[in-house]
Amino acid sequence: MQKQSSTSKRHVVIVGGGSAGWMTAALLSHQLSAQDCEITLIADNDSAIGVGEATIPSIVRLLKTLRVDEAEFMQACDATWKLGIQFVDWLKPEHDYWHPFGVSGARIDGRDLFPYWLMNQQRPYHAYSLHWAAAIAGKSPHSTTARSPIGATESYAFHLNANKLATWLQQRAINKGVQQISSRVTNATVNETGDVASVKLSNGNEIAADFFIDCSGFESLLLKQTMHDEWIDWSNNLLCDKAVAVKAPGKKVVPSHTRSLALSGGWTWEIPLQTQRGLG
Ligand SMILES: Cc1cc2nc3c(=O)[nH]c(=O)nc-3n(C[C@H](O)[C@H](O)[C@H](O)COP(=O)(O)OP(=O)(O)OC[C@H]3O[C@@H](n4cnc5c(N)ncnc54)[C@H](O)[C@@H]3O)c2cc1C
């Protein structure tokens, strides 16, 4: 059975139901009217990676775009605030350096602080960062009494449970009319111009659409397998190519930064969530 896209209504198909697929579905269903555009997400269930826990500030823009309440999002995704990353023992033992979000220091004559700091490196560069000062004090990006510069510039992020994020986005997208099909895409057909025209499913159905978005992760079903987009292998440049991710009980005091510790044979991360810690 082939499902045709109607001429009056556009049809977008997303292949993959991990973080990327459900983010795409939530954003498109928020921005496009259900009357003008039908959105379908196809995924074979339960094979998303789901370990990603530390985000960067663009996630705040995603929440603002979706007009969601930050507290509700944090509750649903077991999330905590993240103001930056602390790197311990990377340069030498008993030493740390930071990657705080946002800008460090005030601008001088319209220029970034960095060139002035380079001339006279009396303190580490991160010591000029408000985010660093807030992180070592275990603060949140928001103030209860005034408008916080970190909150106002949206220069913060979250640690979160990636599986819970995907489920939360999925609920929002489905509430906005996104159709979900639980099936494996076996292959795709292309039209005379070389664009993807339809995808074939393991349940025997074929879905045609006006636009396809490949969120199939490592499988890269449409981009690599169908459109033959080149895969550039960087594995020769990777010093570390294996990871073991585990969960540990949460701590009573939750830090507002990620911790990365260098070891002789690799490195570990520690990501604090509300109820547990992600370690690897
Ligand atoms: C150890 C580790 C730690 C990480 N830590 C972080 C971190 O701290 N922060 C961060 O941002 N990122 C992190 N990442 C990266 C992050 O987890 C991934 O980039 C992200 O999960 C990829 O999401 P995705 O939706 O693109 O792909 P996936 O999660 O792989 O999802 C792919 C989806 O496509 C579906 N699919 C695939 N093929 C088909 C098919 N033929 N038919 C139907 N469905 C199909 C799958 O079922 C799945 O739903 C980490 C990754 C690893 C491995």
The ligand as an SDF file (V2000), in Angstrom:
LIG
                    3D

 53 58  0  0  0  0  0  0  0  0999 V2000
   29.0070    7.6610   25.3240 C   0  0  0  0  0  0  0  0  0  0  0  0
   28.3220    8.8370   24.6820 C   0  0  0  0  0  0  0  0  0  0  0  0
   28.1760   10.0290   25.4060 C   0  0  0  0  0  0  0  0  0  0  0  0
   27.5480   11.1220   24.8200 C   0  0  0  0  0  0  0  0  0  0  0  0
   27.4010   12.2660   25.5530 N   0  0  0  0  0  0  0  0  0  0  0  0
   26.7600   13.3140   25.0110 C   0  0  0  0  0  0  0  0  0  0  0  0
   26.5270   14.4940   25.7770 C   0  0  0  0  0  0  0  0  0  0  0  0
   26.8890   14.5940   26.9390 O   0  0  0  0  0  0  0  0  0  0  0  0
   25.8590   15.5040   25.1760 N   0  0  0  0  0  0  0  0  0  0  0  0
   25.4160   15.4210   23.8830 C   0  0  0  0  0  0  0  0  0  0  0  0
   24.7960   16.3820   23.4000 O   0  0  0  0  0  0  0  0  0  0  0  0
   25.6270   14.3170   23.1490 N   0  0  0  0  0  0  0  0  0  0  0  0
   26.2640   13.2730   23.6870 C   0  0  0  0  0  0  0  0  0  0  0  0
   26.4590   12.1430   22.9410 N   0  0  0  0  0  0  0  0  0  0  0  0
   26.0040   12.1340   21.5730 C   0  0  0  0  0  0  0  0  0  0  0  0
   24.5080   11.9380   21.5110 C   0  0  0  0  0  0  0  0  0  0  0  0
   24.1120   10.8860   22.3680 O   0  0  0  0  0  0  0  0  0  0  0  0
   24.1140   11.6120   20.0830 C   0  0  0  0  0  0  0  0  0  0  0  0
   24.6580   12.6050   19.2130 O   0  0  0  0  0  0  0  0  0  0  0  0
   22.6130   11.6180   19.9290 C   0  0  0  0  0  0  0  0  0  0  0  0
   22.0070   10.7120   20.8070 O   0  0  0  0  0  0  0  0  0  0  0  0
   22.2700   11.2510   18.5100 C   0  0  0  0  0  0  0  0  0  0  0  0
   20.8660   11.3180   18.4070 O   0  0  0  0  0  0  0  0  0  0  0  0
   20.1710   10.9730   17.0590 P   0  0  0  0  0  0  0  0  0  0  0  0
   18.7160   11.2040   17.2590 O   0  0  0  0  0  0  0  0  0  0  0  0
   20.8620   11.6830   15.9380 O   0  0  0  0  0  0  0  0  0  0  0  0
   20.4990    9.4300   16.7890 O   0  0  0  0  0  0  0  0  0  0  0  0
   20.0690    8.1030   17.5950 P   0  0  0  0  0  0  0  0  0  0  0  0
   19.8950    8.3470   19.0370 O   0  0  0  0  0  0  0  0  0  0  0  0
   21.0110    7.0210   17.1420 O   0  0  0  0  0  0  0  0  0  0  0  0
   18.6250    7.7890   17.0190 O   0  0  0  0  0  0  0  0  0  0  0  0
   18.4610    7.2440   15.7340 C   0  0  0  0  0  0  0  0  0  0  0  0
   17.0130    6.8680   15.5810 C   0  0  0  0  0  0  0  0  0  0  0  0
   16.8130    6.4080   14.2590 O   0  0  0  0  0  0  0  0  0  0  0  0
   16.1100    5.1890   14.2930 C   0  0  0  0  0  0  0  0  0  0  0  0
   16.4900    4.4380   13.1010 N   0  0  0  0  0  0  0  0  0  0  0  0
   17.7310    4.1750   12.6270 C   0  0  0  0  0  0  0  0  0  0  0  0
   17.6630    3.4800   11.4720 N   0  0  0  0  0  0  0  0  0  0  0  0
   16.3360    3.3160   11.2230 C   0  0  0  0  0  0  0  0  0  0  0  0
   15.6070    2.6790   10.1780 C   0  0  0  0  0  0  0  0  0  0  0  0
   16.2020    2.0750    9.1670 N   0  0  0  0  0  0  0  0  0  0  0  0
   14.2610    2.6940   10.2340 N   0  0  0  0  0  0  0  0  0  0  0  0
   13.6100    3.3040   11.2640 C   0  0  0  0  0  0  0  0  0  0  0  0
   14.2380    3.9370   12.2570 N   0  0  0  0  0  0  0  0  0  0  0  0
   15.5940    3.9340   12.2470 C   0  0  0  0  0  0  0  0  0  0  0  0
   16.5340    4.5360   15.6070 C   0  0  0  0  0  0  0  0  0  0  0  0
   15.5850    3.5850   16.0440 O   0  0  0  0  0  0  0  0  0  0  0  0
   16.5360    5.7490   16.5130 C   0  0  0  0  0  0  0  0  0  0  0  0
   15.2160    6.0450   16.9360 O   0  0  0  0  0  0  0  0  0  0  0  0
   27.0700   11.0350   23.4990 C   0  0  0  0  0  0  0  0  0  0  0  0
   27.1910    9.8370   22.7840 C   0  0  0  0  0  0  0  0  0  0  0  0
   27.8090    8.7580   23.3620 C   0  0  0  0  0  0  0  0  0  0  0  0
   27.9090    7.4630   22.5830 C   0  0  0  0  0  0  0  0  0  0  0  0
  1  2  1  0
  2  3  1  0
  2 52  2  0
  3  4  2  0
  4  5  1  0
  4 50  1  0
  5  6  2  0
  6  7  1  0
  6 13  1  0
  7  8  2  0
  7  9  1  0
  9 10  1  0
 10 11  2  0
 10 12  1  0
 12 13  2  0
 13 14  1  0
 14 15  1  0
 14 50  1  0
 15 16  1  0
 16 17  1  0
 16 18  1  0
 18 19  1  0
 18 20  1  0
 20 21  1  0
 20 22  1  0
 22 23  1  0
 23 24  1  0
 24 25  2  0
 24 26  1  0
 24 27  1  0
 27 28  1  0
 28 29  2  0
 28 30  1  0
 28 31  1  0
 31 32  1  0
 32 33  1  0
 33 34  1  0
 33 48  1  0
 34 35  1  0
 35 36  1  0
 35 46  1  0
 36 37  1  0
 36 45  1  0
 37 38  2  0
 38 39  1  0
 39 40  1  0
 39 45  2  0
 40 41  1  0
 40 42  2  0
 42 43  1  0
 43 44  2  0
 44 45  1  0
 46 47  1  0
 46 48  1  0
 48 49  1  0
 50 51  2  0
 51 52  1  0
 52 53  1  0
M  END
$$$$
